[in-house]
Structure formats: C-alpha cells, structure tokens
Amino acid sequence: MTPRSPLTYRDAGVDIDAGDLLVERIKPHVARTHRPEVLAGIGGFGAMIELPVGRWRRPILVAGTDGVGTKLRLAIDTGRHDGVGRDLVAMCANDVVVQGAEPLFFLDYYATGRLTVEVAERVICGIAEGCVLAGCALVGGETAEMPGMYQDGDYDLAGFCVGVVEKDRIVDGSCTRAGDLVLGLASSGPHSNGYSLIRRLIEETHADAGMQIGGERLFDLLMEPTRIYVKSVLRLLESCDVHAVAHITGGGLTDNIPRVLPPGLGAQLDPRAWQRAALWDWIQQSGDIADAEMHRTFNCGIGMVVIVPPQAVTTATGLLESCGERVSAVGEIVPGEGVRIG
C-alpha cells in the first residue's frame, strides 16, 4: 500500500493563507470607516468601542441584525458583488436609526464553501462603503470557509449594527396622533426584499442581461444597492418634531408602518402621491400580482417613512430634500388599525 502524504487543512478545502490575505487586503478599506470611539478593531479577538464621557447623559444602545436575502443569488449568478455589502449595512443601519439611534459600529459575517479572495474583497469593500455612508465603524467580522456547506462560488452574508441614542430622545411612535402626515422617502429600487419572487419572474419571462426597462438595464435596476437613510434621518431628528420613523423592508408598506403606530391608529396612503418607477410596473405585470400583494412584498418606491405633525411638514420636507432625499407626502394617520392604500 502506497503511503499517503500527510493531510493538511487546505486538502480539506480550507485555505488559511487565503483568509490572511483577505484580511490584509481589506484593512485599508476598513480604516476608512473608523470613528474616534474605536479603540481596537479588525485583527483582534474582539473590538473595543468607547462611549465618550459627556456626549451622552443616559445612553441607550440599539442593536440590529439582518442579511441580504436571495438578492445574493442574483448577485452571484450575474457576478455583481460590489453592491451587496452596501445592502447589508443598509438593512441593519436603517433599522437602528428609526428609533433615533446613531449607528456606532458594524460587524459582518461572510460564509462560503471556498474562499475566493477577489470576490470577498469586493463584497467587504462594499460593506466598508456602506459604513462610510451610515457613519458607523466597521470594527470586525468573521470569514467562514466551510466546504460541504455551500456550493462552489456561493456565499452568504449577515450583518450586526449597534447604535446609541439618548433615553429621552428615543423615537418609538408613542407621540403619533390622528391627523399626522406621512412622508415617504424614495427608495433606490426593491432594496433587499422580494427577490425570491423577482427571481421567479426573471425565470418565467426569460429576462437576460440585455433586457431594458424604461431605458435602463433590468439587472442594473435590480442590483442597485439599498439606499442608506441614516444621515438624513439623524439631521431631521436634530431639527424637527418627528413622531415616528419606519423602515420599509420585508412586509412592505402594509406590515412595517403599523410597527411604529400606537394602538388604535392606522395609516391611509394615496398611491398616486409618489412616483412609481417603470420597474414596479414590470414586476407587477410580469407576475399579474395584485396590488395588496405588491404593497405587502415590496417597498413600491418608498424605502423609509417619516411621520410628522402637520405643522412640521414643510420644514421636514425641505430638510430631507437638502440631504438629497426625494420626499413625497403620501398619506395621513387615521383612527383604526393597519394601512389602507387607495
């Protein structure tokens, strides 16, 4: 019997050297995100972040975690890896800011069957860019190479964001009253929700890389990263009376807005009040999707909702527009329950 060479971890499918190379290649990108509060970040066993004495009197930490969902499948299939890192940060940081919290730091989890350094670097560069846009520090993460768990070329992402807010500045919707107005902040597309349905539509319509919708390539529209609203919302909260903020993610308009409303209140939205891009018409018509299903599955062009008293609408709209947001008055808070659209 011929003697077998000693096995190594690489023989089993895990390349530690590739992981080390990835860490070295992403360090400059991570450094761009650091805030003064970061004492120790990437490379150690744990990140250390200081809460500056004097800035907050009664600081409350707000934590959120999320992923990118099956938008990753489309990213992998089309080789478009650069934007999904921003998606990951957006899905977490946008959740944190709706309670009035300023995102402080972010960690990611990247899991794959076989580490391809070039792909992982593109993804993590996108995460760093998202952290810059959200104003939070990328302080660490985990790259897990797990042969046998994922097919070659596949990877998955998860993100974790922690922010801080003064206890008496928490935005929880409790001040919301009937008659308050609902402002919608335009989305950059489907963001990171509904892609299992979108991918089925692509399959059924035989859509390819050359297909155009409204003069733009379909896959460009679908892979546009989730808009990060953090800095705009934080500026608004500093200067305006805001009663509630809702991030429109999984569950769409009809399931997310009630999450920030007190019992006994609902919302009446006018779908004619905001501009709906041609992509939404393609999605709805391709699947013969009912309006109610559209509004519960997708953001339909509204990625964030801000609820303000009537006297604050002009100020809030102007401030948000000065931050680069497209804002529409899309509805009103009314007695009742749930969200009615139409």
C-alpha positions in Angstrom: 0.0 0.0 0.0 1.4 3.3 -1.1 2.0 5.7 1.9 -0.3 8.7 1.8 1.1 12.2 2.2 0.0 13.9 5.4 -3.3 15.8 5.1 -3.5 19.5 5.6 -6.4 21.8 6.3 -6.1 23.0 2.7 -6.6 19.5 1.5 -9.9 19.5 3.3 -10.9 22.7 1.5 -9.9 25.5 3.9 -7.2 27.9 2.9 -5.9 29.8 6.0 -3.4 31.7 3.8 -6.3 33.0 1.6 -8.1 34.2 4.8 -5.0 36.0 6.0 -4.5 37.6 2.5 -8.1 38.8 2.6 -7.6 40.5 6.0 -4.6 42.3 4.7 -6.3 43.5 1.6 -9.4 44.8 3.3 -7.5 46.7 6.1 -7.3 50.0 4.2 -11.0 49.9 3.4 -11.9 49.2 7.0 -9.7 52.0 8.2 -11.8 54.5 6.2 -14.8 53.7 8.4 -13.2 54.2 11.9 -14.6 56.7 14.3 -12.8 58.2 17.3 -14.6 55.8 19.6 -12.9 52.8 18.2 -10.1 51.6 20.4 -9.4 48.2 18.8 -10.9 46.9 15.7 -10.1 44.3 13.0 -7.4 41.7 13.7 -8.1 41.2 17.4 -10.4 38.7 19.1 -12.9 41.4 20.0 -13.5 45.1 19.0 -13.4 47.8 21.7 -15.5 50.9 21.4 -15.7 53.7 23.9 -18.8 55.7 24.7 -17.3 59.2 25.1 -17.9 60.7 28.5 -20.1 63.8 28.3 -21.6 63.3 24.9 -24.5 61.2 26.2 -26.1 61.5 29.6 -28.3 58.4 29.6 -27.1 56.4 26.5 -29.3 53.6 25.3 -27.7 51.0 22.9 -29.8 49.9 20.0 -28.8 46.7 18.1 -29.9 45.3 14.8 -29.1 42.3 12.6 -30.1 41.3 9.1 -28.9 39.8 5.8 -29.4 40.4 2.1 -31.7 37.5 1.4 -31.9 35.9 -2.1 -30.6 39.1 -3.7 -27.3 37.4 -3.1 -28.3 34.6 -5.5 -28.8 37.2 -8.3 -25.5 38.8 -7.3 -23.7 35.5 -7.6 -25.4 34.5 -10.8 -24.6 37.8 -12.5 -21.2 38.4 -11.0 -22.3 41.7 -9.4 -20.7 41.5 -6.0 -19.8 45.2 -5.4 -23.2 46.5 -4.1 -24.4 43.7 -1.8 -22.1 44.9 1.0 -23.9 48.2 1.0 -27.2 46.3 1.0 -26.1 44.5 4.2 -25.2 47.7 6.0 -28.3 49.5 4.9 -30.6 46.7 6.1 -29.1 46.9 9.6 -28.3 50.6 10.0 -31.6 51.8 8.6 -33.4 49.6 11.2 -31.3 51.2 14.0 -31.8 54.8 13.0 -35.6 54.6 13.0 -35.5 54.6 16.8 -33.4 57.7 16.8 -30.1 55.9 17.3 -26.8 56.9 15.7 -25.1 53.8 14.4 -21.7 53.4 16.1 -20.2 50.2 14.8 -20.9 47.3 12.5 -19.7 43.7 12.2 -20.2 41.3 9.3 -20.3 37.5 8.8 -19.2 36.2 5.4 -19.6 32.4 4.9 -18.6 30.5 1.8 -17.6 27.0 0.7 -14.3 28.0 -0.8 -12.8 31.5 -0.2 -12.2 33.4 -3.4 -10.3 36.4 -2.2 -11.2 38.7 -5.1 -14.9 38.2 -4.6 -14.8 38.5 -0.8 -12.7 41.7 -1.1 -15.3 43.2 -3.5 -18.1 42.4 -1.0 -16.3 43.7 2.0 -15.3 46.9 0.2 -19.0 47.4 -0.3 -19.6 46.9 3.4 -16.9 49.5 4.2 -18.5 51.9 1.7 -21.9 51.3 3.4 -20.4 52.0 6.8 -19.0 55.3 5.5 -22.4 56.3 4.2 -24.0 55.3 7.5 -21.3 56.9 9.6 -20.5 53.8 11.6 -17.2 52.0 12.0 -16.5 48.5 10.6 -14.8 47.1 13.6 -14.5 43.4 12.7 -16.3 40.4 11.4 -15.9 36.7 10.6 -14.9 35.0 7.3 -16.0 31.4 7.5 -14.8 28.9 4.9 -17.0 25.8 5.1 -16.5 23.2 2.4 -19.5 21.0 2.0 -21.9 23.6 3.4 -22.0 25.8 0.3 -21.6 25.1 -3.4 -18.6 26.5 -5.2 -19.0 30.2 -5.8 -21.8 30.6 -3.3 -21.6 32.8 -0.2 -23.9 34.2 2.5 -23.8 37.4 4.5 -25.1 38.6 7.8 -24.6 42.0 9.5 -24.8 43.3 13.0 -25.1 47.0 13.9 -25.1 48.8 17.2 -26.1 52.4 17.7 -26.7 54.8 20.6 -29.5 57.2 21.5 -30.3 59.4 24.5 -33.0 57.8 26.5 -35.2 60.9 26.3 -34.7 61.1 22.5 -35.9 57.6 21.6 -38.3 57.7 18.7 -40.9 55.0 19.4 -44.1 56.3 17.8 -45.9 57.0 21.1 -46.4 60.7 20.2 -48.2 59.9 17.0 -51.7 61.3 16.7 -54.5 61.1 14.1 -54.0 63.8 11.6 -50.2 63.5 11.5 -48.9 63.3 7.9 -46.8 60.5 6.4 -43.8 61.5 4.4 -42.3 58.9 2.0 -38.6 58.8 1.2 -37.9 57.4 -2.2 -36.2 54.0 -2.5 -33.4 53.1 -4.9 -35.4 50.1 -6.1 -36.5 46.9 -4.4 -33.6 47.3 -1.9 -33.2 43.8 -0.4 -36.7 42.4 -0.3 -38.9 40.3 -2.5 -36.1 38.7 -4.5 -37.4 35.2 -4.4 -40.4 36.5 -6.3 -38.3 38.7 -8.5 -36.0 35.7 -9.4 -39.0 33.6 -10.3 -40.2 36.4 -12.6 -36.8 36.5 -14.3 -37.0 32.8 -14.9 -40.6 32.9 -16.2 -40.0 35.9 -18.5 -36.6 34.6 -19.7 -35.1 38.0 -18.8 -31.4 38.4 -19.6 -28.6 40.9 -19.2 -29.7 42.8 -22.3 -33.3 43.4 -21.2 -34.2 47.0 -20.6 -37.0 48.6 -18.5 -37.7 52.3 -19.0 -34.4 52.8 -20.9 -32.3 51.1 -18.2 -31.0 47.6 -18.0 -33.1 45.4 -15.8 -30.3 43.8 -13.8 -28.8 47.3 -13.1 -32.1 48.3 -11.6 -32.5 45.1 -9.6 -28.9 45.2 -8.2 -28.9 48.9 -7.2 -27.8 48.9 -3.6 -30.3 49.7 -0.8 -30.4 53.4 0.0 -28.9 54.3 3.3 -31.1 57.0 5.0 -29.1 57.3 8.3 -27.5 60.7 7.9 -30.7 62.3 6.5 -32.9 60.9 9.3 -30.4 61.9 12.0 -30.3 65.5 10.7 -34.1 65.6 10.6 -34.3 64.4 14.2 -32.0 67.1 15.4 -34.1 69.9 13.8 -37.7 68.8 13.5 -40.5 67.3 15.5 -40.7 63.7 14.4 -43.3 61.3 15.8 -42.3 58.1 14.1 -40.0 56.6 11.5 -40.5 53.2 9.7 -38.0 51.3 7.5 -39.9 49.7 4.7 -38.3 46.2 4.4 -39.8 42.7 4.4 -43.6 43.1 4.7 -43.7 46.2 2.6 -45.7 49.2 3.3 -48.7 47.4 4.9 -46.7 45.5 7.5 -44.0 47.9 8.5 -45.8 51.2 9.1 -48.1 49.6 11.8 -45.0 48.6 13.8 -44.4 52.2 14.8 -48.1 53.2 15.4 -49.8 53.3 18.8 -52.9 51.0 19.3 -56.0 52.4 17.6 -54.2 54.2 14.8 -53.6 53.3 11.2 -52.5 55.0 8.0 -54.3 56.0 4.9 -51.9 56.2 1.9 -52.5 57.5 -1.6 -50.6 55.5 -4.2 -50.9 58.4 -6.7 -48.9 60.7 -4.3 -45.5 59.3 -5.2 -43.7 58.5 -8.4 -43.5 54.8 -9.2 -40.7 53.7 -11.4 -41.2 51.5 -14.5 -39.5 48.6 -12.7 -42.5 48.2 -10.4 -44.9 48.0 -13.4 -42.7 45.3 -14.9 -42.7 43.3 -11.7 -46.5 43.6 -11.2 -47.4 43.0 -14.8 -45.0 40.1 -15.3 -46.5 38.2 -12.4 -50.0 39.5 -12.6 -49.5 40.5 -9.0 -52.4 42.0 -7.0 -52.0 45.5 -5.5 -52.3 44.1 -2.0 -49.5 41.6 -2.6 -47.3 44.3 -4.1 -47.7 46.5 -1.1 -47.0 43.7 1.3 -44.0 42.3 -0.5 -42.2 45.3 -1.8 -41.5 48.9 -0.8 -43.0 50.0 -4.2 -40.8 53.1 -4.3 -40.9 54.2 -0.7 -37.9 53.0 1.4 -38.5 54.9 4.6 -41.5 56.6 6.1 -41.4 59.6 8.4 -44.5 60.6 10.4 -44.7 64.3 11.5 -47.4 66.7 12.8 -48.9 68.9 10.0 -47.1 72.0 11.1 -43.7 70.3 10.6 -44.3 69.0 7.1 -42.7 72.0 5.2 -39.6 72.1 7.5 -39.2 68.3 7.4 -39.6 68.1 3.6 -37.1 70.9 3.0 -34.5 69.5 5.3 -34.7 66.0 3.9 -34.5 67.3 0.3 -31.4 69.3 1.3 -29.9 66.0 2.3 -30.5 64.5 -1.2 -33.8 62.7 -0.5 -36.8 62.6 -2.8 -39.8 63.2 -0.5 -43.5 62.9 -1.0 -46.4 63.5 1.3 -48.0 60.0 0.8 -50.7 59.8 3.4 -52.2 60.5 6.8 -52.5 58.9 10.2 -56.2 58.0 10.9 -58.2 56.2 13.6 -58.3 52.5 13.1 -55.8 49.7 12.5 -53.5 48.8 9.7 -52.6 50.5 6.5 -55.1 51.3 3.7 -53.7 52.1 0.3 -56.0 53.6 -2.3 
